[in-house]
């Protein structure tokens, strides 16, 4: 969890994983709780057994993961005082953005402010519309692909049936030719068909 917080730049500095283990997992209270729950163990927690982590350096492992945004130094944050209507508007924007992040694209925020906050509300609504458009487009493409796959399967089945009919017909023709040759031979005549055995 700590490495993921670093990965997404929520923790600005390096973390001593050994210290975290000792301060969280190796305390008397933790051991007592684990024992009460039936998880008592003789050996200490060990990073070396967590796959695919090699146990050599958790920080390097974390920083090599895709989309790692970790920065060693935290950027200084500007102090911004917001109160009243602006604070309420930003709270509603945050709520709406969180719902959209969770997959709810039925959200729409009321544009009830002008200036930068009104622009932000408008942009959020446009972003939601774009996400809906992309979702709907992907759904249509998936449906089209599924239809093409079904059509190909139908064609394959039809080809198998045709192939079986053609092979069955050919085998029947060979049997008829053999029968004709046999009848000709019985009547003292030369066989009419040459049949490869």
NORUR-V161866 format. One record per residue. RES is the residue in one small letter. PSI is psi in degrees with one decimal (none if undefined). OMEGA is omega as a letter, one per 40 degrees, with the letter a starting at -180 (NA if undefined). NEAR is the number of other ideal C-beta (glycine too) atoms within 12 Angstrom. Layout:
res=RES psi=PSI omega=OMEGA near=NEAR
res=RES psi=PSI omega=OMEGA near=NEAR
//
This chain:
res=x psi=-41.9 omega=a near=15
res=x psi=-41.7 omega=a near=25
res=x psi=-34.6 omega=i near=27
res=x psi=-36.6 omega=i near=19
res=x psi=-36.1 omega=i near=18
res=x psi=-45.0 omega=a near=30
res=x psi=-39.0 omega=a near=24
res=x psi=18.7 omega=i near=19
res=x psi=30.7 omega=i near=20
res=x psi=-20.0 omega=i near=17
res=x psi=120.8 omega=a near=23
res=x psi=-20.1 omega=a near=18
res=x psi=172.1 omega=i near=16
res=x psi=150.7 omega=a near=22
res=x psi=135.1 omega=i near=26
res=x psi=99.4 omega=a near=17
res=x psi=-34.8 omega=i near=29
res=x psi=-40.5 omega=i near=22
res=x psi=-39.2 omega=i near=14
res=x psi=-45.9 omega=i near=23
res=x psi=-46.1 omega=a near=22
res=x psi=-38.8 omega=a near=17
res=x psi=-19.0 omega=a near=17
res=x psi=-51.4 omega=a near=19
res=x psi=-18.1 omega=a near=23
res=x psi=18.7 omega=i near=19
res=x psi=159.1 omega=i near=16
res=x psi=-43.2 omega=a near=12
res=x psi=-43.1 omega=a near=13
res=x psi=-44.4 omega=i near=21
res=x psi=-41.0 omega=i near=20
res=x psi=-42.8 omega=i near=12
res=x psi=-44.3 omega=i near=15
res=x psi=-41.3 omega=i near=19
res=x psi=-40.5 omega=i near=14
res=x psi=-30.2 omega=i near=11
res=x psi=-0.2 omega=i near=11
res=x psi=18.6 omega=a near=8
res=x psi=28.5 omega=a near=14
res=x psi=141.8 omega=i near=13
res=x psi=149.3 omega=a near=15
res=x psi=-42.0 omega=a near=9
res=x psi=165.1 omega=a near=10
res=x psi=158.8 omega=i near=16
res=x psi=147.2 omega=a near=24
res=x psi=121.9 omega=i near=15
res=x psi=-20.7 omega=a near=24
res=x psi=-19.6 omega=a near=18
res=x psi=12.2 omega=a near=12
res=x psi=105.2 omega=a near=16
res=x psi=141.5 omega=e near=9
res=x psi=10.3 omega=i near=10
res=x psi=131.8 omega=a near=20
res=x psi=-16.9 omega=i near=14
res=x psi=-5.5 omega=a near=18
res=x psi=-53.3 omega=a near=13
res=x psi=103.3 omega=a near=19
res=x psi=-35.7 omega=a near=29
res=x psi=-45.1 omega=i near=26
res=x psi=-41.9 omega=i near=18
res=x psi=-46.7 omega=a near=23
res=x psi=-45.5 omega=a near=27
res=x psi=-16.7 omega=i near=21
res=x psi=-1.1 omega=a near=18
res=x psi=152.4 omega=i near=19
res=x psi=147.0 omega=i near=9
res=x psi=25.7 omega=i near=12
res=x psi=124.7 omega=a near=19
res=x psi=17.0 omega=a near=19
res=x psi=137.2 omega=i near=28
res=x psi=134.5 omega=a near=17
res=x psi=-44.6 omega=a near=14
res=x psi=131.8 omega=i near=10
res=x psi=136.9 omega=i near=13
res=x psi=136.3 omega=i near=10
res=x psi=133.8 omega=a near=7
res=x psi=137.4 omega=i near=7
res=x psi=139.5 omega=i near=7
res=x psi=121.0 omega=a near=6
res=x psi=123.2 omega=i near=10
res=x psi=119.8 omega=i near=8
res=x psi=133.4 omega=i near=17
res=x psi=171.5 omega=i near=11
res=x psi=-138.2 omega=a near=12
res=x psi=-41.1 omega=a near=16
res=x psi=-42.5 omega=i near=22
res=x psi=-41.8 omega=i near=16
res=x psi=-43.6 omega=i near=18
res=x psi=-44.8 omega=a near=28
res=x psi=-35.0 omega=i near=24
res=x psi=-41.6 omega=i near=18
res=x psi=-38.6 omega=i near=25
res=x psi=-44.1 omega=i near=34
res=x psi=-43.1 omega=i near=20
res=x psi=-45.2 omega=a near=19
res=x psi=-44.6 omega=a near=28
res=x psi=-39.0 omega=i near=23
res=x psi=-41.2 omega=i near=16
res=x psi=-41.5 omega=i near=20
res=x psi=-40.9 omega=i near=26
res=x psi=-34.6 omega=i near=16
res=x psi=0.3 omega=i near=12
res=x psi=-0.2 omega=a near=13
res=x psi=100.8 omega=a near=17
res=x psi=11.9 omega=i near=23
res=x psi=2.8 omega=i near=15
res=x psi=147.7 omega=i near=26
res=x psi=132.9 omega=a near=22
res=x psi=139.4 omega=i near=31
res=x psi=128.9 omega=i near=18
res=x psi=104.2 omega=a near=21
res=x psi=20.5 omega=i near=17
res=x psi=158.0 omega=i near=23
res=x psi=-175.5 omega=i near=14
res=x psi=-150.3 omega=a near=14
res=x psi=-38.7 omega=a near=16
res=x psi=-40.8 omega=i near=26
res=x psi=-40.3 omega=i near=21
res=x psi=-41.5 omega=i near=16
res=x psi=-41.6 omega=i near=25
res=x psi=-44.7 omega=i near=30
res=x psi=-44.5 omega=i near=22
res=x psi=-38.6 omega=i near=19
res=x psi=-44.0 omega=i near=33
res=x psi=-41.4 omega=i near=24
res=x psi=-38.8 omega=i near=18
res=x psi=-42.3 omega=i near=23
res=x psi=-42.9 omega=i near=27
res=x psi=-42.7 omega=i near=20
res=x psi=-41.2 omega=i near=16
res=x psi=-40.7 omega=i near=24
res=x psi=-43.8 omega=i near=21
res=x psi=-46.7 omega=a near=15
res=x psi=-42.3 omega=i near=15
res=x psi=-47.3 omega=a near=19
res=x psi=-39.4 omega=i near=15
res=x psi=-43.6 omega=i near=14
res=x psi=-39.1 omega=i near=14
res=x psi=-44.2 omega=i near=15
res=x psi=-42.2 omega=i near=14
res=x psi=-40.5 omega=i near=14
res=x psi=-43.1 omega=i near=14
res=x psi=-41.2 omega=i near=14
res=x psi=-43.1 omega=i near=14
res=x psi=-42.1 omega=i near=14
res=x psi=-38.2 omega=i near=14
res=x psi=-42.1 omega=i near=14
res=x psi=-40.0 omega=i near=14
res=x psi=-43.5 omega=i near=14
res=x psi=-41.6 omega=i near=14
res=x psi=-42.8 omega=i near=14
res=x psi=-40.7 omega=i near=14
res=x psi=-41.1 omega=i near=14
res=x psi=-43.8 omega=i near=14
res=x psi=-40.8 omega=i near=14
res=x psi=-43.9 omega=i near=14
res=x psi=-40.6 omega=i near=14
res=x psi=-41.5 omega=i near=14
res=x psi=-39.1 omega=i near=14
res=x psi=-43.8 omega=i near=14
res=x psi=-44.0 omega=i near=14
res=x psi=-43.7 omega=a near=14
res=x psi=-43.5 omega=i near=14
res=x psi=-41.3 omega=i near=14
res=x psi=-42.9 omega=a near=14
res=x psi=-43.4 omega=i near=14
res=x psi=-45.0 omega=i near=14
res=x psi=-41.5 omega=i near=14
res=x psi=-44.6 omega=a near=14
res=x psi=-41.9 omega=i near=15
res=x psi=-38.0 omega=i near=15
res=x psi=-39.8 omega=i near=14
res=x psi=-41.7 omega=i near=16
res=x psi=-43.1 omega=i near=19
res=x psi=-41.9 omega=i near=16
res=x psi=-42.1 omega=i near=17
res=x psi=-41.3 omega=i near=20
res=x psi=-41.8 omega=a near=21
res=x psi=-42.0 omega=i near=18
res=x psi=-46.6 omega=i near=20
res=x psi=-40.4 omega=a near=20
res=x psi=-43.3 omega=i near=17
res=x psi=-39.7 omega=i near=16
res=x psi=-42.5 omega=a near=16
res=x psi=-40.5 omega=i near=15
res=x psi=-32.6 omega=a near=11
res=x psi=9.0 omega=i near=12
res=x psi=17.0 omega=a near=8
res=x psi=162.5 omega=i near=12
res=x psi=141.9 omega=i near=11
res=x psi=141.3 omega=a near=18
res=x psi=-31.8 omega=a near=17
res=x psi=138.6 omega=i near=19
res=x psi=120.7 omega=a near=11
res=x psi=122.2 omega=i near=18
res=x psi=130.2 omega=a near=7
res=x psi=none omega=NA near=5
//
